[in-house]
């Protein structure tokens, strides 16, 4: 990451930009944003191609090809392999996107895919030797656990997992590296190791057994059994748990008879969870993990496999790659509506149509929430529901009061005991992506505030009182979650150059917006502002991207009347205006974190975030 500010802000940097300049920049950004809208009035965006998604899809299709003839999947496999080979990083590894640092997880998944293709699709050309993966970070494993100096990084003092046959790592070191990367969370570590075991790169004994038998319990009990996978991973829990059980050599495990008894029952459960599109969560990796597991057990003709293969073939891109998810249409449309001055009724109507009207089979969520897309694989969550409510306030409140009230009830029912807001399910607090999070909690506060002050709705006093009590608990959660340096860490956004991939710029800015709009907790806000002031880059930006700078500038705009804040704000605003005028704002960065901390970037993020910041500047 660039160095933090070490020079003083000049008078030129702090000069207030002319209203005409801000207005011209905002109108330019809005024109581009509107040009990227579909004819139906909403935005689908474009997610980055993903080496991780492509590798898992290729693995699944390669295993499936042994059961239906080698030619059936030859073309998508060949094109997927070609894309992977063309996007290997200079250090020999692969990152989640073409702008991401190499990591051991994605690199192992790519190597697993190539090994499976060599086994089942011998007509697909793969070079005999690929560049070896040089560890991007020092000492990824404890000393003495199979580490050695990588010969390709001589003189750099980097200890790398020795993968002598598969790009430079021993199987034992691979297992250790994957487990260390994810810790107690087995949501992604076990699927990765399963993929590698199917490819023959690691031993089945090193793949932990997921307790798929727990999925036979009533869904309401899931959060009480302390599973080591997150709420959205039940299909992987079942399929990967079953394939491990299928290949297990354990003979005397007392759970074997229970697992045999519930095998078909748990398969029926994830069949019921599978959406019409065939893609679990509209995600190629999760769907591919399920497919490769079932295919490896010989279930090539199972209905889950039939629908899942259709999903993979429907979502492969023209260049042979897969993205991490099909699209984020509902999320992007909500954010775009809020960034524009006058959203069209067609767009509002489309967003209203995305609200979930029935209990969701995947998480058991009640009706009333919104997911990230309009497609059948979406699951309602707190962040997308808050974004939708903000977008509908006040434009949709007159015509859709029932929709807004249903969204409020949905959020109130989701609040955790700690006062914070989780993503999908209440009470699943053991693992990171199920815990309460600061960015989502702040988003819900903003939605409640906008509804209370910006709509003509006449809500019942009891509902208003519930909202107020919920907000008090949310503020208390944010106060407890603030770091000693004044920052807040978000859940769904990161920065590759920060410690542990966190993004305090995004998280702090989002919380500051909530505090400013509610005129609450000034001491918390001042501490957060000091953090951002002290960590502004010398050129006026924050972090490494337009996205990060835009969200901070939007938050600072509310505090610009403070003469202690104004110089920092105008320095950042000048940087953002120059990014628009030079078209640098069109360059997305991998700041998005998908499930299990999988990186992505979205082409519309820098455009939408910039539009929101400039609209706030104009106001």
C-alpha positions in Angstrom: 0.0 0.0 0.0 1.1 3.6 -0.6 2.7 5.4 2.3 0.5 7.3 4.6 0.5 11.0 4.4 3.9 12.5 5.3 3.6 15.9 3.7 1.4 18.8 4.6 -1.7 19.6 2.7 -1.1 22.6 0.5 -3.4 25.6 0.1 -4.3 24.3 -3.4 -5.4 21.0 -2.0 -7.7 22.6 0.5 -9.3 25.1 -1.9 -13.0 24.4 -2.2 -13.8 23.1 -5.7 -16.2 25.1 -7.7 -19.8 23.9 -7.7 -19.7 23.8 -11.5 -16.7 21.4 -11.4 -18.4 19.1 -8.9 -21.7 19.2 -10.9 -19.9 18.5 -14.2 -18.1 15.5 -12.6 -21.3 14.2 -11.1 -23.2 14.5 -14.4 -20.4 12.7 -16.2 -20.4 9.8 -13.7 -24.2 9.6 -13.8 -24.3 9.4 -17.6 -21.9 6.5 -17.6 -23.8 4.8 -14.9 -27.1 5.2 -16.7 -25.5 4.0 -20.0 -24.7 0.7 -18.2 -28.3 0.1 -17.2 -30.3 -2.7 -18.9 -33.3 -1.9 -21.1 -35.5 -3.2 -18.3 -34.2 -0.4 -16.0 -31.8 -2.2 -13.7 -28.1 -2.9 -13.4 -26.4 -6.3 -13.6 -22.8 -5.0 -13.6 -19.9 -7.3 -14.4 -18.0 -9.3 -11.8 -14.4 -10.1 -12.3 -13.4 -13.4 -13.8 -12.2 -15.7 -11.1 -9.4 -18.3 -11.3 -10.9 -19.9 -8.3 -14.3 -20.3 -9.8 -12.9 -21.4 -13.1 -10.7 -24.0 -11.5 -13.5 -25.5 -9.5 -15.8 -25.6 -12.5 -13.2 -27.3 -14.6 -12.6 -29.9 -11.8 -16.3 -30.7 -11.6 -16.7 -31.0 -15.4 -13.6 -33.2 -15.6 -14.8 -35.6 -13.0 -18.3 -35.7 -14.6 -16.8 -36.4 -18.0 -15.7 -39.9 -17.0 -19.4 -40.9 -16.6 -20.9 -39.5 -19.8 -18.1 -39.7 -22.4 -14.9 -37.7 -22.8 -16.3 -35.5 -25.6 -19.3 -34.0 -23.8 -17.5 -31.4 -21.8 -14.3 -31.2 -23.8 -14.9 -27.6 -25.1 -15.7 -25.8 -21.8 -12.9 -27.7 -20.1 -10.4 -26.8 -22.8 -11.4 -23.2 -22.8 -11.3 -23.1 -19.0 -7.8 -24.6 -18.9 -6.6 -22.1 -21.6 -8.0 -19.2 -19.5 -6.2 -20.5 -16.4 -2.9 -20.9 -18.1 -3.2 -17.4 -19.6 -3.8 -15.9 -16.1 -1.0 -17.4 -14.1 0.8 -14.7 -12.0 4.5 -14.0 -12.5 5.3 -15.7 -9.2 3.9 -19.0 -10.6 0.7 -18.9 -8.6 -2.9 -17.8 -9.1 -5.0 -15.2 -7.2 -8.7 -15.0 -7.0 -8.9 -12.3 -9.8 -6.5 -11.2 -12.4 -5.6 -8.3 -10.1 -5.1 -10.4 -7.0 -2.0 -11.6 -5.2 -1.3 -15.3 -5.5 -2.5 -17.4 -2.7 -2.1 -21.0 -1.7 -5.9 -21.8 -1.9 -6.5 -20.7 -5.5 -3.2 -22.1 -6.6 -4.0 -25.5 -5.2 -7.4 -25.5 -6.8 -5.9 -24.7 -10.2 -3.3 -27.4 -9.8 -6.1 -29.8 -8.8 -8.1 -28.9 -11.8 -5.2 -29.4 -14.1 -4.4 -32.8 -12.5 -8.0 -33.9 -13.0 -8.1 -32.8 -16.6 -4.9 -34.8 -17.2 -6.7 -37.8 -15.8 -10.1 -37.6 -17.5 -9.6 -35.3 -20.5 -6.3 -36.4 -22.0 -7.0 -34.7 -25.3 -6.8 -31.3 -23.5 -3.4 -29.8 -23.8 -1.6 -28.8 -20.7 2.2 -27.9 -20.5 4.2 -30.6 -18.8 5.7 -28.0 -16.4 4.3 -24.8 -15.1 6.1 -22.0 -13.3 6.6 -22.8 -9.6 4.6 -20.8 -7.0 6.8 -18.5 -5.0 5.1 -17.7 -1.6 4.0 -14.0 -1.7 4.3 -13.6 2.0 7.2 -14.6 4.3 6.9 -17.6 6.7 3.4 -18.9 5.8 4.0 -22.0 7.9 5.7 -22.5 11.3 9.3 -23.5 11.1 9.9 -27.2 11.1 6.6 -28.1 9.4 7.9 -29.1 6.0 9.0 -25.6 5.0 12.1 -24.9 2.9 13.7 -22.0 1.1 12.1 -21.8 -2.4 15.0 -21.8 -4.9 13.1 -19.3 -7.1 13.1 -16.7 -4.3 16.8 -17.1 -3.4 18.1 -14.1 -1.4 14.6 -12.9 -0.5 14.5 -14.8 2.8 11.1 -16.3 2.0 10.2 -19.7 3.5 7.8 -21.4 1.2 5.9 -24.7 1.3 8.0 -27.1 -0.7 5.8 -28.3 -3.5 8.3 -30.6 -5.1 5.9 -32.3 -7.5 2.8 -30.0 -7.7 4.3 -26.6 -8.2 6.6 -26.9 -5.2 4.7 -28.1 -2.1 4.7 -31.4 -0.3 1.2 -32.8 0.4 1.7 -32.4 4.2 2.7 -28.7 3.8 -0.3 -28.1 1.6 -2.7 -29.4 4.1 -1.1 -27.3 6.9 -1.1 -24.2 4.7 -4.8 -24.5 3.9 -5.8 -25.3 7.5 -3.7 -22.4 8.8 -5.3 -20.0 6.2 -8.9 -20.6 7.4 -8.4 -21.7 11.0 -11.5 -23.2 12.6 -13.7 -22.3 9.7 -14.0 -25.4 7.6 -16.4 -23.8 5.1 -13.8 -23.5 2.5 -10.8 -25.4 3.8 -12.4 -28.8 3.6 -13.8 -28.3 0.1 -10.4 -27.2 -1.1 -8.7 -30.3 0.4 -11.5 -32.5 -1.0 -10.9 -31.1 -4.5 -7.2 -31.8 -4.0 -7.9 -35.4 -2.7 -10.1 -36.1 -5.7 -7.1 -35.0 -7.9 -4.7 -37.2 -5.9 -2.7 -34.3 -4.6 -3.4 -34.9 -0.9 -4.4 -38.1 1.0 -8.0 -38.6 2.0 -6.9 -39.1 5.6 -5.9 -35.4 5.7 -9.4 -34.3 4.7 -11.5 -33.6 7.9 -14.9 -35.4 8.0 -17.7 -32.9 7.9 -20.7 -34.0 10.0 -23.2 -34.1 7.2 -25.5 -36.2 9.5 -26.3 -32.9 11.4 -28.1 -31.7 8.3 -30.8 -34.3 9.1 -31.8 -32.2 12.1 -34.6 -29.6 11.9 -33.2 -26.4 10.3 -34.1 -24.4 13.4 -31.6 -26.5 15.3 -28.6 -25.8 13.0 -27.3 -22.8 15.0 -27.2 -24.8 18.2 -25.0 -27.7 17.1 -21.9 -25.5 16.6 -21.0 -26.6 13.1 -17.6 -25.5 11.7 -19.2 -24.3 8.5 -21.3 -21.2 8.0 -25.0 -21.0 7.5 -24.9 -20.8 3.7 -22.7 -23.9 3.3 -25.2 -26.7 4.1 -25.0 -28.1 0.5 -21.2 -28.3 0.8 -21.5 -29.8 4.3 -23.7 -32.6 2.9 -22.0 -33.3 -0.5 -18.4 -33.0 0.7 -19.2 -34.8 4.0 -20.6 -37.7 2.0 -17.8 -38.0 -0.5 -15.3 -38.1 2.4 -17.4 -40.8 4.0 -17.5 -42.6 0.7 -13.7 -42.8 0.5 -13.1 -43.2 4.2 -11.2 -46.3 5.3 -12.5 -46.1 8.9 -14.3 -49.3 9.8 -15.2 -48.9 13.5 -16.4 -45.4 13.7 -19.6 -45.5 15.7 -21.1 -42.8 13.5 -20.9 -44.9 10.3 -24.3 -46.5 10.8 -25.9 -43.1 11.5 -24.3 -41.6 8.4 -25.5 -44.5 6.2 -29.0 -44.1 7.6 -29.2 -40.3 6.8 -27.3 -40.3 3.5 -30.3 -40.2 1.3 -32.3 -37.9 3.6 -29.6 -35.3 3.6 -29.2 -35.5 -0.2 -33.0 -34.8 -0.5 -32.5 -31.8 1.7 -29.9 -30.2 -0.5 -31.9 -31.1 -3.6 -34.8 -29.1 -2.1 -32.4 -26.2 -1.4 -31.2 -26.2 -5.0 -32.7 -23.2 -6.9 -34.3 -23.4 -10.3 -31.1 -22.1 -11.9 -29.2 -25.0 -10.6 -26.6 -22.9 -8.9 -26.4 -22.8 -5.2 -26.2 -19.1 -4.2 -25.6 -18.5 -8.0 -22.0 -19.4 -7.1 -19.8 -21.5 -9.4 -17.5 -22.7 -6.6 -20.2 -23.9 -4.2 -22.1 -25.5 -7.0 -18.9 -27.1 -8.4 -17.9 -28.6 -5.0 -21.3 -30.2 -4.7 -21.1 -31.6 -8.3 -17.6 -33.0 -8.1 -18.5 -34.7 -4.8 -21.6 -36.4 -6.1 -19.9 -37.4 -9.4 -17.0 -38.9 -7.5 -19.5 -41.2 -5.7 -21.0 -42.2 -9.1 -24.1 -40.1 -8.9 -23.7 -38.6 -12.4 -27.4 -38.8 -13.2 -28.7 -37.4 -9.9 -31.1 -34.5 -10.4 -28.8 -32.2 -8.4 -26.0 -33.0 -10.9 -28.2 -32.5 -13.9 -29.4 -29.0 -12.8 -25.9 -28.0 -11.5 -24.2 -28.9 -14.8 -26.8 -26.8 -16.6 -25.9 -23.9 -14.4 -22.2 -24.2 -15.1 -22.7 -24.4 -18.8 -25.1 -21.5 -18.8 -22.8 -19.2 -16.8 -19.4 -19.8 -18.5 -18.2 -16.7 -20.2 -17.1 -16.2 -23.7 -13.4 -16.2 -22.7 -13.8 -19.6 -20.9 -13.8 -18.3 -17.4 -16.4 -18.2 -14.6 -17.1 -15.3 -12.2 -17.5 -15.8 -8.4 -21.3 -15.3 -8.8 -23.6 -14.7 -11.7 -24.3 -11.1 -10.8 -25.1 -8.6 -8.0 -28.0 -7.0 -9.8 -30.3 -6.2 -6.8 -27.4 -4.8 -4.7 -26.0 -2.7 -7.6 -29.5 -1.4 -8.5 -30.2 -0.4 -4.9 -26.8 1.4 -4.7 -27.4 3.1 -8.1 -30.8 4.4 -7.2 -29.4 6.0 -4.0 -26.5 7.5 -6.0 -28.8 9.1 -8.7 -31.0 12.2 -8.1 -34.1 11.0 -9.9 -34.6 7.2 -10.2 -37.1 6.1 -12.7 -40.4 4.3 -11.6 -39.4 1.3 -13.8 -36.3 0.8 -11.8 -38.2 1.1 -8.5 -40.8 -1.4 -9.6 -38.0 -3.9 -10.6 -36.4 -3.6 -7.2 -39.7 -4.2 -5.5 -40.1 -7.3 -7.5 -36.9 -8.7 -6.0 -38.3 -8.8 -2.4 -38.6 -12.4 -1.2 -42.3 -13.2 -0.6 -41.9 -16.8 0.9 -39.8 -18.5 3.5 -36.5 -19.3 2.0 -35.6 -23.0 1.6 -31.9 -22.4 2.0 -31.7 -20.5 5.3 -35.3 -20.7 6.5 -35.4 -16.9 6.4 -38.9 -15.3 6.7 -40.4 -13.3 3.8 -39.6 -9.6 3.5 -35.9 -9.5 2.8 -33.9 -8.8 -0.4 -30.9 -10.8 -1.7 -28.1 -9.6 -3.9 -29.6 -10.6 -7.2 -33.0 -11.2 -8.8 -32.0 -14.7 -9.8 -33.3 -17.9 -8.1 -30.1 -18.6 -6.3 -30.3 -15.4 -4.2 -30.7 -15.6 -0.4 -32.1 -12.6 1.6 -29.6 -10.8 3.7 -29.3 -7.8 5.9 -27.0 -5.7 3.7 -29.0 -6.0 0.6 -32.3 -5.5 2.5 -30.9 -2.3 4.0 -29.7 -1.1 0.6 -33.1 -1.7 -0.9 -34.9 0.1 1.9 -32.6 3.1 1.5 -33.3 3.1 -2.3 -37.0 2.9 -1.8 -37.0 5.9 0.6 -38.9 8.0 -0.1 -39.5 7.2 -3.8 -41.1 3.9 -3.2 -42.7 4.5 0.1 -46.0 5.9 -1.2 -46.7 3.1 -3.6 -45.2 0.3 -1.6 -45.7 0.9 2.2 -46.3 -2.8 2.8 -43.0 -3.8 1.2 -41.1 -1.3 3.4 -42.8 -2.5 6.6 -42.1 -6.1 5.7 -38.4 -5.2 5.2 -38.3 -3.5 8.6 -39.8 -6.6 10.3 -37.4 -8.8 8.5 -34.4 -6.9 9.8 -35.7 -6.6 13.3 -36.1 -10.4 13.5 -32.5 -10.9 12.4 -30.8 -8.8 15.1 -28.3 -10.8 17.2 -28.2 -10.9 21.0 -25.0 -8.7 20.9 -27.0 -6.0 19.3 -25.3 -6.2 15.9 -26.6 -7.4 12.6 -25.5 -10.6 11.0 -25.7 -11.3 7.2 -28.1 -14.2 6.8 -29.1 -15.9 10.0 -29.7 -14.9 13.6 -27.6 -16.7 16.2 -24.9 -18.3 13.9 -22.1 -16.4 15.7 -19.3 -18.9 15.8 -17.6 -18.2 12.5 -16.6 -14.9 10.9 -19.1 -14.7 8.0 -22.1 -15.4 10.3 -21.2 -13.0 13.1 -22.6 -9.5 13.6 -20.7 -7.0 11.5 -20.0 -3.3 11.7 -20.7 -2.4 8.1 -24.0 -4.2 8.0 -25.1 -2.9 11.4 -24.4 0.7 10.2 -26.3 0.0 7.0 -29.4 -1.0 9.0 -29.2 2.1 11.2 -29.1 4.2 8.1 -32.1 2.5 6.6 -34.1 2.9 9.8 -33.2 6.5 10.0 -34.2 7.2 6.4 -37.5 5.5 6.9 -38.2 7.4 10.0 -37.4 10.8 8.7 -37.8 10.6 4.9 -41.1 8.8 4.3 -44.7 9.7 4.7 -45.4 6.3 6.2 -47.6 6.2 9.2 -46.2 3.2 11.1 -47.6 1.7 14.2 -46.1 3.2 17.4 -45.1 -0.3 18.5 -43.1 -0.8 15.4 -41.4 2.6 15.8 -40.5 1.7 19.4 -39.1 -1.6 18.3 -36.9 0.2 15.7 -35.7 2.6 18.3 -34.8 -0.1 20.8 -33.0 -2.1 18.1 -31.0 1.0 17.1 -29.9 1.6 20.7 -28.5 -1.9 20.8 -26.8 -1.4 17.4 -25.1 1.7 18.6 -23.8 -0.2 21.7 -22.5 -2.9 19.4 -20.7 -0.3 17.2 -19.2 1.3 20.3 -17.8 -2.1 21.5 -16.5 -2.9 18.0 -14.5 0.3 17.5 -10.8 -0.5 17.5 -8.4 1.4 19.8 -7.2 3.5 16.8 -10.7 4.6 16.1 -11.4 2.4 13.1 -14.1 -0.2 12.3 -13.4 -3.3 10.3 -16.0 -4.4 7.8 -17.0 -8.0 6.9 -17.6 -7.9 3.1 -14.8 -5.6 1.9 -11.0 -5.9 2.2 -7.7 -4.5 1.2 -5.0 -6.9 0.0 -2.2 -4.7 1.3 -3.5 -4.3 4.9 -2.8 -6.7 7.8 -5.1 -9.7 7.5 -6.7 -8.2 4.4 -8.9 -5.9 6.4 -10.3 -2.6 5.1 -10.6 -0.1 7.9 -11.2 2.8 5.4 -14.4 1.2 4.1 -15.6 0.1 7.5 -14.9 3.3 9.2 -16.5 5.4 6.5 -19.7 3.3 6.5 -20.1 3.6 10.3 -19.4 7.4 10.2 -22.2 7.8 7.7 -24.6 6.1 10.1 -23.4 8.2 13.1 -23.6 11.5 11.0 -27.1 10.8 9.6 -28.4 10.0 13.1 -26.5 12.8 14.8 -25.4 10.3 17.4 -22.3 9.2 19.4 -20.0 12.2 18.6 -17.1 10.8 20.6 -17.1 7.6 18.5 -17.4 9.7 15.3 -14.5 12.0 16.3 -12.3 9.0 17.0 -13.1 7.5 13.6 -12.5 10.8 11.8 -9.1 11.1 13.5 -8.2 7.6 12.2 -9.1 8.5 8.6 -7.4 11.9 8.8 -4.2 10.3 10.0 -4.3 7.6 7.3 -4.9 9.7 4.3 -2.3 9.2 1.5 -0.2 12.1 0.5 -2.0 12.5 -2.8 -5.4 12.8 -1.0 -6.7 9.3 -1.5 -7.3 6.5 0.9 -6.2 2.9 0.6 -5.4 1.7 -2.9 -8.5 2.5 -4.9 -11.2 4.8 -6.2 -13.7 2.8 -4.2 -12.1 3.3 -0.8 -11.5 7.0 -1.5 -15.1 7.6 -2.7 -16.7 6.0 0.4 -14.4 8.1 2.7 -15.1 11.3 0.8 -18.9 10.6 1.0 -18.6 10.3 4.8 -16.4 13.3 5.2 -18.8 15.5 3.2 -21.2 15.5 6.2 -18.5 16.8 8.5 -17.0 19.3 6.1 -18.4 22.2 8.1 -15.8 21.4 10.8 -12.7 23.5 10.0 -10.6 20.7 11.4 -12.1 18.2 8.9 -12.4 20.5 5.9 -8.8 20.4 4.7 -8.7 16.6 4.6 -12.1 16.4 3.0 -11.2 18.9 0.2 -7.9 17.1 -0.4 -9.8 13.9 -0.9 -12.5 15.5 -3.0 -9.9 17.0 -5.3 -8.3 13.6 -5.8 -11.7 12.1 -6.7 -12.6 14.9 -9.1 -9.3 14.4 -10.9 -10.0 10.7 -11.0 -13.3 11.4 -12.8 -11.8 14.0 -15.2 -9.0 11.6 -16.2 -11.3 8.5 -16.3 -9.3 6.7 -13.7 -12.5 6.2 -11.8 -13.5 3.5 -14.3 -10.7 1.2 -13.0 -12.1 -1.3 -10.5 -10.0 -2.8 -7.7 -10.4 -6.1 -5.9 -11.8 -4.8 -2.7 -14.8 -7.1 -2.5 -14.8 -10.1 -0.3 -17.1 -12.9 -1.2 -17.9 -15.9 1.0 -14.9 -17.3 2.9 -12.8 -14.2 2.0 -12.7 -14.9 -1.8 -11.7 -11.7 -3.6 -13.6 -10.1 -6.4 -14.0 -6.7 -8.1 -17.1 -5.3 -9.7 -16.9 -2.9 -12.7 -19.7 -0.7 -11.3 -18.3 -0.3 -7.8 -16.0 2.7 -8.5 -18.7 4.3 -10.7 -21.5 4.0 -8.1 -19.3 4.9 -5.1 -18.0 8.0 -6.9 -21.5 9.0 -7.9 -22.7 8.7 -4.2 -19.7 10.8 -3.0 -20.3 13.6 -5.5 -24.0 13.7 -4.9 -23.2 14.1 -1.2 -20.7 16.8 -2.1 -23.4 18.7 -4.1 -25.9 18.5 -1.2 
